[in-house]
Amino acid sequence: MSEKNEANIWQGFKAFLMRGNVVDLAVAVVIGAAFTNIVNAVVKGVINPLVGAFGTQNLDSYSSCLKDPCTGTGDAATGVRILWGSVLGSTLQFVITAAVVYFLMVMPMARYLARVEARRKAKEGAHEIVEISELEVLKEIRDELVAQRGSGRGAGPRYGEGPGYGGR
């Protein structure tokens, strides 16, 4: 590979890394990993004890046996078990994570962005009103000057008249 191609590859890679999406994604992954610990703690400390009030605190222990005999655990287990408790626990963790992310991050950010957009539109509207007002004032000034010239009160030559304009 030539040095020129290698330089282009590195420049392309650098441009890829410097795009905002890559940085945003990296931040999201780091925050997501940290947030997972919080959700796991909520599931272990709150959800599992609530489920434990009706059964066992460890959802992983819920299972069904498809082929007898279902005895033992781990490598010593016999039979065919469906561990639906672990699926239920993971589903609960996902739903809790999604709910917390939505209600604590997505929804407040959407409201904030909507308020910012409303303020921006309000400022734009106010700016347009000011511009229209300025335009109206300038039109009034122009009309007044034209009226003054038309009544003969103007002091100087009319626009387009006089020396240098190929006067009449």
Secondary structure, DSSP 4 states (H G I P E B T S, - for coil): --HHHHHHHHHHHHHHHHSHHHHHHHHHHHHHHHHHHHHHHHIIIIIHHHHHTTS-S-GGG--EEEES----SGGG--SEEE-HHHHHHHHHHHHHHHHHHIIIIIHHHHHHHHHHHHHHHHHHHHHHHHHHHHHHHHHHHHHHHHHHHHTT---SPPTT-STTTT--
